[in-house]
Amino acid sequence: MKSIKYVTAGDAVKVIKSGDRVHLSSVAVTPHKLIRAMVDRGRAGELYDVKIQHIHIEGEVEYANPEFEGIFVAEQFFVGSNLRKQTQAGYADYIPVFLSETQKLIREGYLKVNVAMVLVSPPDKHGFVSLGTSVDATLAAIECADVVIAAVNPNVPRAWGDAMISINEIDYFVEDDSPLFAHDCAPLTDTDIQIGKNVAALVEDGACLQMGIGGIPNAVLAQLENHKDLGVHTEMFADGILPLVEKGVVNGKRKSIDRGKMVASFLMGSQKLYDFIDDNPMVAMMDVAHTNSVNVIRKLDNVTAINSALAIDLTGQVCADSIGIRHYSGVGGQIDFIRGAGYSRGGKPIIAMPSVTAKGMSKISPTLLPGSGVVSTRANMHWVVTEFGAVNLYGKTLQERARLLISVAHPDHQEELDKAAFDRFGSHYKFISSK
């Protein structure tokens, strides 16, 4: 085991050269101390055309401000709220890719990583550090980068699974004691609660859950306290799962692989969540090549995959990454899990969303806005859930789908949608049943 010599952040980032691609560890373990030192070099005129690659990072994103145009170029695999305006204005950019394949772009050399900058836990007696709350594509970046810089932070939990890496993989060590970014759950709305009830009615005992963060996933989890033997295989989870673990509802007993393990690739939540995964053998933080692989997901029985959407048209095309031509988020892992759950024995791919936007516009629409990206095709679709019910589109004709989707649309918009369906499909449409 090599000895560790710490350097300053300023000295560590001197290895970055103009034209390099720098990968950042994601979400709660965003290495802000290293980022600030890199930005200082850019401000001093020492760098230009440095590509900044990441899935999603939390906190300040100064390098994407207009003043750094030509100096730093943000290459995101997912557009977060802190980079949304910059992306829509063209100061940051986005790479459309399934979350499962983010690591492939790195490992197979499509995106050459020169420098990986990560946040890790302090080394243990065996010379291993942990990537903590985010393994995702960062492990691939560490494996492939020319240089790896690690900010060692005692606030990073010691997560198991693929998160553990040897200090021999790291070239420069920097001390850092800044707190991890935390995300507290917002209160559930009445709409969230009703959607949660409708989705929970589809979840069977022994199901293996995939979900994200936010009101709808938390509302679903809150309705599952009387279920039994649930498992977790997901790209991420948040605080909403913890009460179910404490009550023994989530135990992974029926999982056919990774039995007894809660498997995820990254996490975002409160300090309680980070404390929960610290040195917890029940949690396996894994490479996204494992968590989001369709071939892995399909080996699990009763995968219930809960994803969301910005809009759905009357044939079942799902837009989840953009509003017209304005990029809003990303492809993420939706297709990975829609496909995986679809192949799973007893699996249920679910798109759950409010029936209307915050401005009262129907999210079920005759057609998607021009320029909108189709993340899940109509051929991928199974269950669609709103606060007004749940319908299964799988195996249904276009006209049957329209009837079903209109039945779970907001009542204020059903007449308008029905007219649009009639105009599209002709007079035969009035004879189509929604049952």
C-alpha positions, -999 to 999 in steps of 0.1 A, spaced: 0 0 0 14 33 -10 17 62 14 -6 92 9 9 127 4 -16 155 4 -13 185 -18 -34 217 -21 -63 218 -45 -45 245 -65 -14 223 -69 -35 192 -78 -54 209 -107 -22 220 -123 -23 187 -141 -53 199 -162 -43 211 -196 -62 231 -222 -82 208 -244 -86 182 -216 -118 164 -206 -124 164 -169 -149 140 -153 -165 151 -120 -181 127 -95 -218 134 -92 -247 145 -71 -240 147 -34 -203 140 -38 -196 168 -63 -159 178 -56 -165 215 -53 -131 223 -37 -114 209 -68 -138 226 -91 -132 260 -75 -94 256 -79 -99 246 -116 -122 277 -122 -95 299 -106 -70 287 -132 -96 294 -160 -102 329 -146 -64 335 -146 -62 328 -183 -43 295 -178 -69 272 -195 -92 271 -225 -115 245 -242 -116 223 -211 -146 199 -213 -163 193 -180 -181 159 -180 -206 147 -154 -240 131 -149 -256 156 -126 -238 178 -100 -253 197 -71 -245 232 -61 -227 261 -79 -218 256 -115 -197 288 -121 -177 272 -149 -209 273 -171 -214 311 -167 -211 332 -199 -177 347 -186 -161 313 -191 -173 307 -227 -144 292 -246 -126 283 -214 -149 255 -200 -175 235 -219 -200 216 -198 -209 181 -212 -237 167 -192 -253 133 -193 -283 148 -175 -295 184 -172 -301 194 -136 -319 225 -124 -287 243 -117 -276 241 -153 -309 243 -171 -308 280 -180 -272 277 -192 -280 247 -213 -311 263 -229 -290 294 -236 -262 274 -252 -235 280 -226 -237 244 -215 -243 213 -235 -260 178 -232 -251 144 -244 -282 122 -251 -274 88 -238 -291 60 -218 -277 61 -182 -266 25 -186 -243 35 -215 -226 66 -199 -199 43 -187 -196 27 -221 -189 61 -237 -159 63 -213 -147 28 -213 -148 23 -250 -131 56 -257 -159 76 -273 -152 102 -247 -116 102 -236 -112 113 -200 -79 130 -192 -86 139 -156 -111 125 -131 -118 146 -100 -137 128 -73 -148 130 -36 -140 100 -15 -141 88 21 -108 86 42 -88 54 35 -93 24 57 -66 2 71 -65 -18 40 -59 12 17 -94 15 3 -115 46 -1 -152 47 -10 -169 68 -37 -198 71 -12 -231 81 -26 -222 80 -64 -206 53 -84 -225 58 -116 -201 64 -145 -174 77 -121 -158 43 -116 -153 41 -154 -137 75 -154 -113 65 -126 -103 34 -145 -97 52 -178 -84 87 -168 -48 96 -173 -48 113 -139 -71 109 -108 -75 136 -82 -94 127 -50 -106 151 -24 -106 131 8 -136 140 29 -147 125 63 -183 133 55 -184 108 26 -200 76 38 -181 44 34 -204 26 10 -199 -10 -1 -201 -26 -36 -183 -11 -65 -178 21 -45 -147 7 -29 -115 16 -47 -78 12 -39 -57 43 -31 -34 30 -57 -59 42 -83 -54 78 -72 -26 101 -82 -32 132 -61 -49 136 -27 -64 168 -14 -79 173 21 -116 185 22 -141 186 51 -170 204 34 -205 189 41 -222 169 14 -251 184 -4 -283 173 12 -319 173 -2 -348 174 22 -382 161 10 -408 186 2 -443 181 17 -465 158 -4 -494 174 -23 -529 160 -25 -521 151 -62 -489 133 -51 -508 113 -25 -535 102 -49 -509 92 -76 -491 73 -48 -522 54 -39 -529 45 -76 -493 33 -82 -491 14 -48 -522 -6 -59 -501 -21 -87 -472 -31 -64 -473 -67 -54 -457 -84 -23 -422 -94 -33 -419 -68 -60 -385 -53 -67 -387 -15 -69 -370 11 -90 -379 47 -83 -363 81 -82 -365 112 -60 -394 136 -55 -430 138 -45 -444 109 -65 -418 83 -55 -421 94 -18 -459 92 -21 -458 57 -35 -434 45 -8 -456 60 19 -484 37 7 -464 5 9 -461 -1 47 -484 -31 46 -465 -48 18 -441 -77 24 -407 -86 12 -400 -58 -12 -366 -55 -29 -347 -26 -43 -328 -25 -76 -327 11 -88 -304 37 -103 -311 58 -71 -331 60 -40 -338 87 -14 -351 91 22 -386 78 14 -373 42 14 -359 43 50 -392 38 69 -399 7 49 -364 -7 57 -369 1 94 -403 -17 94 -388 -47 75 -410 -42 45 -379 -38 23 -356 -67 29 -348 -81 -5 -356 -117 5 -372 -126 -28 -346 -111 -51 -332 -137 -75 -299 -118 -77 -282 -96 -52 -305 -112 -26 -309 -92 5 -292 -62 -10 -305 -27 -18 -288 -20 -51 -283 16 -64 -258 36 -84 -262 70 -68 -281 86 -39 -294 120 -30 -312 128 2 -307 140 38 -278 133 62 -299 105 76 -297 87 43 -260 92 41 -256 78 76 -278 48 67 -255 37 39 -223 42 58 -206 9 64 -239 -9 57 -235 -42 40 -272 -42 31 -266 -14 5 -245 -21 -26 -235 10 -45 -228 -3 -80 -215 7 -114 -243 19 -136 -233 -9 -160 -249 -32 -134 -278 -12 -120 -291 -1 -154 -283 -31 -175 -314 -45 -191 -298 -80 -190 -294 -76 -152 -328 -61 -145 -346 -88 -165 -332 -115 -142 -351 -101 -113 -388 -111 -109 -416 -86 -105 -396 -55 -112 -419 -25 -107 -402 5 -124 -417 39 -115 -407 67 -138 -422 101 -147 -428 122 -178 -432 158 -189 -458 148 -215 -475 119 -232 -493 120 -265 -525 100 -273 -506 71 -288 -483 67 -257 -452 85 -268 -434 98 -237 -414 130 -236 -393 131 -204 -363 152 -214 -375 184 -230 -402 210 -234 -404 215 -271 -368 224 -282 -358 235 -247 -339 208 -229 -351 202 -194 -335 171 -180 -323 140 -198 -329 105 -210 -316 91 -178 -324 55 -169 -360 55 -180 -356 33 -210 -332 10 -192 -358 2 -166 -389 4 -188 -372 -22 -210 -358 -42 -181 -391 -43 -162 -409 -52 -194 -387 -83 -197 -389 -92 -160 -412 -120 -151 -443 -103 -136 -426 -69 -142 -446 -36 -144 -431 -6 -162 -450 24 -149 -451 61 -160 -466 81 -132 -473 118 -135 -498 145 -126 -525 150 -152 -517 187 -156 -488 210 -153 -484 237 -127 -501 261 -151 -531 237 -156 -521 225 -191 -528 188 -198 -498 166 -197 -517 141 -219 -519 158 -253 -530 151 -288 -494 154 -300 -461 163 -284 -448 199 -288 -426 203 -319 -390 195 -310 -399 174 -279 -378 143 -275 -394 109 -274 -376 91 -245 -400 61 -243 -416 51 -276 -452 40 -278 -440 5 -283 -423 6 -248 -454 16 -229 -472 -4 -203 -488 14 -173 -497 51 -172 -508 65 -139 -522 99 -129 -543 110 -99 -573 99 -119 -564 63 -123 -541 37 -139 -543 22 -174 -523 -4 -192 -515 4 -228 -496 -28 -235 -510 -46 -265 -536 -19 -272 -543 -3 -305 -537 34 -311 -574 41 -307 -577 20 -276 -547 38 -262 -563 72 -268 -595 61 -250 -575 48 -220 -553 78 -217 -582 102 -220 -599 83 -191 -570 93 -168 -566 128 -181 -579 158 -161 -617 161 -166 -613 197 -177 -594 185 -207 -611 152 -216 -636 167 -241 -608 185 -260 -587 154 -261 -617 133 -272 -623 157 -301 -586 155 -311 -588 117 -311 -619 118 -332 -603 142 -357 -572 119 -359 -588 85 -361 -621 92 -378 -657 82 -372 -648 46 -362 -632 60 -330 -666 66 -313 -671 28 -312 -638 21 -294 -641 10 -258 -617 22 -231 -621 -10 -211 
